[in-house]
């Protein structure tokens, strides 16, 4: 026993010394020839196959690996050329795209041609791919490649928004047949595109490494390596930035951390009004089916005051379903500025002079938020008793789809205004089939919406969209509440961080 | 001994089967499923339903259960629902991180709390209540501080202000130095709570044996107080201490969830929370089976260690 404990002790001693040695020996710095940008990534990656991709952070990686025929200008959100140098259409039915020559695929897959475009769209349309984005492309009637640098797409019906469909996003991202086939069932982890960066390595629990695609058609990116570190906690991420462990913090979502980073002199890269957060009113509800009640709710809550009080950086009030930067946004639609008296009057007219109980379904992810506390307070001032029902996110999603709620919420993350209006207001998309969670159906709006999509004349098209927005904001199946702002704080030496209206960053523009 | 081990093995089998069945059905009783968790906000109901069909989630529950048992029987744990990666690979990748944290915590806890608890017992035995009260009081305060809070405080002090340890960065078993730097703070945080429990147990057990006859005999033989305390008293008080250490180790393996989140460590707890949030049935089921096996194994090991301390223990 004695000899046992003695040898055990000496072993422990040696282990202790080794331990100290390793803890305090400084790591050897790597040779700094090529620039590396260390970026915070905030959740577990879920894969980068355009046909089956979800969540903004994954989409942001794919955005830098792939290209579309068109893409979005980082600053204005407008459609600009990408793999297609130019395009023409006379009737919004037949679209001819002229492709850029000499574009190289990553990982030695050769030159990009028209056949790749047709393969990519056919892949989405193929039921075997099981892409949830298939409905975006079902409007295609035929696709042809008269030569390797021209694609002619004929649609079943006129669609003035087709350039959004072929943008560098989801179904619009062009993939390479040979690479897809080589990857087999691991496509989501082996993306090959024509974008500025390619996926070098990935550890799904901790790290994603992208390397510069030297053959990128706009020229190689300034930063050679993008090293994404998964840091889930917002406070930890802020500490990592202050510690100099990361260069760029993808999406800081805590107001107090933003304040600390701002005070510490970090660069506060941000985009405002990227998406509206709306209240979904279930029109099958006996109380909410009265438009006066819906308008009363809108008048009763002062969102500008709420956002200014709780998150002046991360939120702004929203006044419409569409954001002011969108090309078809209309200023003519009615807005509901805070007016408690008007709300009371509308309620009395609707037969609820003493108010009613409004049950609000929400996700428990953030607990009872400050915003909800304010909403309860504002509504109580006009006699509406707001009852919160907090459930976990999957339950929330399911009950919203089924229509098992009175009022719920949604975020509208899309750059395509037509897609927002169609998904949320067209009767074909009434949930659970589509995203029209309010179960809204107004034939007048529907016909204007369909006409707008087909209209080739820009002015007439704009008028029709203005009409749609006017009706929607009068009927009010959805109440715009707040618009989100997105922050990517960085070290001061990091330049060119522009967050686009999909809340994504084009890393090709970044240097340090 | 052999019969005992076999009996334990049979127990393991029954336990795991029970756990598997329970988890399989409770997971599916919770509202929501992997598909709505993954894409619920951006996809229409029709698209979601099509994806469910692809993954076999529209099959009758019993069929799904039998299929699952079939795979389990040949030790095929399958791929995650959301990322299509092999689950066993993910668990094996995450295991070293969590085991390092758990082992480090146990080691630090034992090194601090056993001498501390023994000292407190000795002082109490001698009638010096003061030191005993201080030790017990401090242990209690440490125990009651929530780990998410102590984690952030530790980050602020040791990472941001003093710059001793990084708040983020990769963790790999291939780089033990970096691994140690990254797990040091979590180990410290978790030890705070563990020290409290173990020190209290040590104090109580040692205090009990200090008034035994053989301790008095040992003293009367002229041995030093230290030798009496650690060789005679502590060794005889060891059984409950070993039990608590064994249980703590098991709890630590699945109790590292919060520190793994805050210190961004890619361990088992991270997988479990991620799996739960995304309703990744396959992932959660496999992890629970894994935990069940670990607990049975730890109990078994604890029993074996009893014999080292008390040869009278028979199996």
Contacts between the chains, C-beta under 8 A, distances in Angstrom:
chain1	res1	chain2	res2	distance
A	19	B	180	6.5
A	22	B	176	5.7
A	22	B	177	3.9
A	22	B	180	5.8
A	23	B	177	6.6
A	23	B	180	5.1
A	23	B	181	5.9
A	23	B	184	7.0
A	25	B	177	6.2
A	27	B	177	7.3
A	27	B	178	7.0
A	40	B	168	7.6
A	44	B	83	7.7
A	44	B	274	5.3
A	45	B	83	7.8
A	46	B	38	7.2
A	46	B	82	5.7
A	46	B	83	5.8
A	47	B	83	5.9
A	47	B	84	7.4
A	54	B	38	5.5
A	54	B	39	4.9
A	54	B	42	7.1
A	130	B	50	6.6
A	130	B	51	6.5
A	130	B	54	4.7
A	132	B	39	6.4
A	132	B	43	4.9
A	132	B	47	4.1
A	132	B	48	7.6
A	132	B	50	7.3
A	132	B	51	6.2
A	134	B	47	7.8
A	135	B	44	7.6
A	135	B	47	7.0
A	185	B	84	6.6
A	186	B	84	7.3
A	188	B	83	7.3
A	188	B	84	6.7
A	189	B	85	7.7
A	203	B	93	7.6
A	203	B	170	7.7
A	203	B	266	7.5
A	204	B	83	6.3
A	204	B	85	6.3
A	204	B	90	7.2
A	205	B	90	7.2
A	205	B	93	6.4
A	205	B	94	6.1
A	205	B	266	3.2
A	205	B	270	6.6
A	205	B	271	7.6
A	206	B	170	5.6
A	206	B	171	6.4
A	206	B	264	7.7
A	206	B	266	4.4
A	207	B	170	5.6
A	229	B	168	5.5
A	229	B	169	6.7
A	229	B	170	7.1
A	229	B	264	7.5
A	230	B	264	6.5
A	230	B	266	7.4
A	231	B	167	8.0
A	231	B	168	4.9
A	231	B	264	4.6
A	232	B	261	5.8
A	232	B	264	6.3
A	233	B	261	5.9
A	233	B	262	5.0
A	233	B	264	6.9
A	235	B	152	6.0
A	235	B	155	7.7
A	235	B	262	7.6
A	236	B	155	6.6
A	236	B	167	5.5
A	236	B	168	6.6
A	236	B	262	5.6
A	236	B	263	7.0
A	236	B	264	5.9
A	237	B	168	7.5
A	239	B	155	5.4
A	239	B	156	7.3
A	239	B	159	6.0
A	239	B	160	5.3
A	239	B	167	4.5
A	240	B	166	7.7
A	240	B	167	4.7
A	240	B	168	4.1
A	242	B	160	6.0
A	243	B	159	6.3
A	243	B	160	6.1
A	243	B	163	7.1
A	243	B	166	6.9
A	243	B	167	5.7
A	245	B	166	5.6
A	245	B	167	6.3
A	245	B	168	5.1
A	245	B	169	6.1
A	246	B	168	6.7
A	391	B	31	7.3
A	392	B	30	7.9
A	392	B	31	7.7
A	392	B	32	6.7
A	393	B	32	7.1
A	393	B	37	6.4
A	393	B	40	7.3
A	393	B	277	7.4
A	394	B	30	7.7
A	394	B	31	6.5
A	394	B	32	2.0
A	394	B	33	6.5
A	394	B	36	5.0
A	394	B	37	4.3
A	394	B	40	6.9
A	394	B	279	5.4
A	395	B	30	7.8
A	395	B	31	3.8
A	395	B	32	4.8
A	396	B	32	7.8
A	396	B	40	7.7
A	397	B	32	6.6
A	397	B	36	4.2
A	397	B	37	7.2
A	397	B	40	2.9
A	397	B	41	6.8
A	398	B	31	5.8
A	398	B	32	5.4
A	398	B	33	7.8
A	398	B	36	5.3
A	398	B	40	7.5
A	399	B	31	7.6
A	400	B	40	7.8
A	401	B	36	7.4
A	401	B	40	7.6
A	401	B	45	4.8
A	401	B	48	7.4
A	410	B	41	7.0
A	411	B	41	6.6
A	413	B	42	7.1
A	423	B	44	7.5
A	429	B	44	6.5
A	431	B	44	7.5
A	431	B	45	5.7
A	432	B	44	7.7
A	432	B	45	2.9
A	432	B	46	7.4
A	432	B	49	7.9
A	433	B	44	5.8
A	433	B	45	5.3
A	433	B	46	4.7
A	434	B	44	4.0
A	434	B	45	7.0
A	434	B	46	7.1
A	435	B	43	8.0
A	435	B	44	5.6
